């Protein structure tokens, strides 16, 4: 196994790192206390600079105006972009748009690509992905009640979704719906593109999270579908392929999530070390001289390094055997890296004392918003169960009697 980074990728990362320090980090203080919609004109100025530098949409094929980076190259870029809450957005690599770009590119028809993918990759519109339902446990994704029934040349959709990230202001939603309730569980659902101006589509509200309702891209919406009619040509892939498409998105997507979390960990670690090296607890006595702070720094460095190597190994496994066979590796990193990030953010915030609790640094934002990482894309408990059951099978647990 060779985890070295090619020189061309190192050069690209250095270029992105410099842009983040010069253009993106300063936005955090400049825009403090403002709603996201108010920030869009300012963020668009930064996006234009990204375009001019040729760094736009790193995960998108070159034919659609992106950098065309490979799977692990983009994962490395995610680490750099995630160091600021605005990084992914200004590079047009933000969720859920990035995932929708991937599945439209892989499974979309030419007409769907022309209508939805091109303007999405150009940053002219945004999208959302509607899967989770408030009536059913998100840890059991095959259990859902939203349906799409054929009627003439249309699908008629009825159902209820929530935590549909970035629904506020999105031009279309990719919606997971049951199209064949009598099929095997993983073949019941399909994914359908629903323009948000379709009659019967309604965004009920932005869900307040940790005291923040959010707006535009930085929000999570509750949505209802009431006799919402869309043409059957809006089907993404084939009927019954909803979970197969989702899995194609989620496996590599979890790698990118984990690299993003490592980026957040690195930014938090850097802030912690800077604080320890400059803050005095008494005249001439630095905070960094305290053994507890030193322990936190050492433990954080070891844990971040271990997390990064584990993610790189999982990415290597996906390249070698495919996402399905590497599912245990992916489950390992999903819960492990989220846990490391939580610990590093908490230590960094504690090191900053009252300043960390304030919004004068990015740490309070990370603390509030990244707690959900242990829930979305499969809660920790589900991923731990996947790992443990697979291991225990080697010891005869769960195997059929012969």
N, C-alpha and C positions, 0 to 999 in steps of 0.2 A: 504494500500500500504506500502510495506517495501522496502526501497531503500538501506538498509544496504548491505555492501559488505562481502561475506563469508570470514572467516579467511584464507582459502587456496588461495583464489584469492588475498587477501591483501599480502600474502607472495610472490606470483608470481609477483605482481606489484612492490613490494620492490626489488625483485631480478632484474627485468628489469630496474627499476629506477637506481639502482647501476651500472648496465652494461652501461646504456646510459651515465652516468656521467663519468665513467672511460674510456670507449672505444669509444663512438660515438661522444660526444660533442667535444673532442680534434681533431677529424677529420676535423672539420669545418675550423680551422686555418691551419692545416697541408696541406689541399688540396686547399686552397684559390688560385683562379686565374687559376686553371687547368680545362680542359675539362673533362666531365664525363668518356669518354672512357679511358683517361689516368689514371683515379682513380680506374678502375675496379680491377687491381691486389691488390691494397691496401684495397679496400672494401671487396674483397674475403677473405683476411686474417681475417677481422672482422667477416665475415659470418661464417667462420670455427669455430670461438670461440662461436658464437651463437649455432651452431650445437652441439658442445661438451657440452654446458651447457643445452642442451635439450629444447631450447626455439624456435627452428626453426619452421617457418610457423604456427603461433599460431591458425590461422583460419581453418587449413586443418585437415580433419579426421585423426586419428592415423593410420589407415590402409594405408594411403598414406604418412606417415612419418611426420605428423604435430602434434601439441599439442591437437587438437580436442576440442578447446574451444567452449563454447556455444555463442550464439548471443551477449548477453550483456557483458559476460566476455571479448570477443574479442573487444567490443566497449571500455571497460576500458583500455585494452592494447593499443588500437589505440591512446588514449590520451597521453600515455607515449611515444610511438614510434614517434609521430608527433612532438615532441619538438625539433627534429633536422631534417633537410632536408634528412638525410641519414638513419634515424631510420627505416622507413617502409621497405626500400630496404634491409638493412643488415639482417632483420628478415624474408625476403621473404614474406612480407605482403603488398607489394606495388601494387598500381593500375597501369595498368589495369589487371595485372596478378591475383591478389587476386579475383577480380570479375569473371574472366574467369575460375579460379579454381572452384569457387562456382557453376557456371552454368554447367561446364563439370561434376562435381560430381553429380549434381542433374538431369541433362537432357541428359548427354552423354551416348552413348552405351559403352559396355565393350571394344570394339575395340578402340573407341575414347579415352577412359580413359587410355588404355594401351599406345597408341601412343602419346597422347598429355598431359594428366593430370599428369601421373607419372613423366616424365622429367621436367614438369613445376613446380611441387611441390618440386622436388629435387633441383631446381635452376640450372638445366643444360641448359635450354632454357628460352626465354622470349616470350611474346605474345603481341598482341594489339587488340583493339576493334574498328571497323570502322562503324560509324553510321552517323555522321554529314556530310552534304553536303554543299559546298559553294554556290550552286545555290538556296538553300531553307532555310527558317528561322528555326534555331535550336529549337525555342520555339514551333514549330508545327512538332513534330517528325514523324507523320504519312505521312507527305508530303515529299516524296523522289523519286528519279528517277533511282537509281541503281537497275538493274533487274537481275534476274537469270531465264533463260529459259531452260527447259529440252531438251536434245538432246541425244537420245540413253540412255545410263546409266549415263550421266553426266548432270551437270548444266553448262551453259555458262553465265558468269557474265560480264555485262558492266555497267560502272558507274564511279562516281567521288566522293571521300570522302576527308575530311580534318579534322584537329585537331584530328588525330588518334594518341593518345598519345603512345609514345614508339615504334612506327613503325620502327624506325631506329634500326636495329639489331634484330628485332623480328623474330622468327621462323615461326609463323603463325598468321593470323588475324581471328578473329570472325567478320563476316561481316553481317550487316543488309541489306537485299535485298528484293525487291518486287517480289514475286513468283506468285501472283494472283491479277492483277490490278483491277479485277471486283468484288473482295470480299469486304465486309464491311471494312471501314478504318483500324480498329485495327486487321483485319485478313488477310491483304494483304501481310504482310512481314514475312520473315523467317530469321533464323540465320544460316549461313554456314561457316564452317571452311575452310580457304584458306591458304595453305602453301605459304610462301612468295617467294619461289623459283619457283612457278608455272608460266608458260609462260602466258603473258598478265597482270600479276600483276606488277605494277611499282610504286615505291616510287619516286615522282616527286621532293620533297624537304623537308627539315625541315623548318617549318614556324618560322620566326624570331618573337619573342614575347618580348615586352618591351626592344628591343635592343639586345636580346640574342637568337641566333638560336638554341643552344643546340645540343646535340648529344646522341646517344645510348638511354638508358632508359629516360634520362632527355631531351625529345624533343617531338614535336608535328608534325606529318607528313601529307603531302598531298599525296594522293594515287589515281591512276587511274586503272581501270579494263577494258581491251580491249580484248574481246573474251577470257576471262580467264576461262579455263575449269577445273572443279574439279568433282570427282565422286559424285553421289547422296548420297553415304554413308557418305559424309561429312556434311549432314544436321544435325543440332543440334535440338533435339526434333522433332516435327512434322511440316509439312508445315502449314504456317499461324500462328504459335505460337511465332513468333519473338517478338511481343510486350508483350505477356504474360511472356516469359522468361526474357525480359528486366525488366519488372515490378517486377518480383521475385528477380531480382538482385538489382534494384534501391531502393526499400523501405528500406530494411535492410542496403543497401549500404549508404544511406543518413544518417542513424544513425551513421555509422562508419565515414563518412565524418565529421559530426558535432562534434564527439568526437575528431577527429583529429584536428579540428579547435580550440577546447577548449584547447588541448595540446599546440598548437601554441600560443594561448592567454596566457596560464600559463607561458610558457617560456618567452614571451615578458614582461609579468607582473613582473616576477622575475628579468629580466634584468633592467627594469625601477626602481624597488625598490632598487636594488643594486647601480644603478647609483645615485639615489636620496640620498642614505645613505652615499656615499663616495665622491661625486663631490662637490668641494667648488666653490662658486660664488665670494667669497672674503675670505681673511684669517679668518678661524674659522667659516665661514658661509656656511652651507650645502645647497645644492639645495633642499633637502627634507624639509627645513624650510619654503619654499615658499608655500603660500596657494593654488595657482593654481596646483602645483605638488601634494599636499595633496589631493585636490579634484579629480585629475585624478586617484590617487591610490585608494581612497575610491570608486569612481564610477566604476572603472575597477573591483575591488573585488566583488562588488555587482552584476555587469552585468555578470561576469564569473560564479559566483555561480548560478544566476538565469538561465543562459543558460544551465549549466550542469543538473540542476534539471528538466528543460523542456525536455532535451534530454532523461534523465532517464525515465521520465513519458511517452514519446513517445515510448520508447523501451518496457516499461511495457504494454502499449496499444497494441502494435504489438503482444506481447506474449498472451494477453487476447483475442483479437478479430481478429487478423490477419492484414497483411499489407494493404489490400484493405480498410478495415473499419477504419484503423488508418491513412488514407491518409491525413486528415486535420491536425492531430498532426504532421505528418512528414513534411508537407508543412510549418507549423509554425516554426519548428526548422530550416528548410533549410534557410529561409531568416533571421530569428532572430539571429542565431548563427553566420552566415557569417557577419552580421552587427556588432555584438559585437567584433568579431575578428578584423575587420577592424579598429574599434575605438581604441582597446587596442594596436594594432601594431603602429598606428599613434601616440598615446600618448607616447609610449615607445621610438619611433624614435625621437620625438620632445624633450623628456627629455634628450636624448643623444646628442642633438645638431648636430654639424658637424660630430661627431663620428657615430651617427646613420645613417647619409646619406652615410657614407663610407661603404666599405665591410669588415671593421675590426670587425664588429659584424654580427650576423645572421639576424638582423632586416631588413636590406635593401633587403635581399633575400626574407624574408617573405612579405615585402611590395610590391615587384614586382610580385611575383608568386601567392600570395593569393588573389589578386584583382579579378582574374577569378572565385573565389568561388561564386560570386554573379551572374554568368552567366551559368556555366556548371551544369549539372543535373537539368536543369530547371531554367531560370532566376528568380530573385526575384519577378518580376512583375507577372509572371505566378502563382507562389506559393501564392502570396498575393491575387490574383484573386480567386484561389481555395478556400481559407479560407473565403474571403468575400462573395462569392456566396453561400457557404454552410450556413453561418450565416444568410444571407438575406432571404434564403428560409424559415427560421423559422418565418419571418415577412411577408411572402406571396409574396415576389419578385421572379419572374421566375416560379412560379407554374402555371400549366394549369388551365384555368377557368373551373368551374364545372357547 
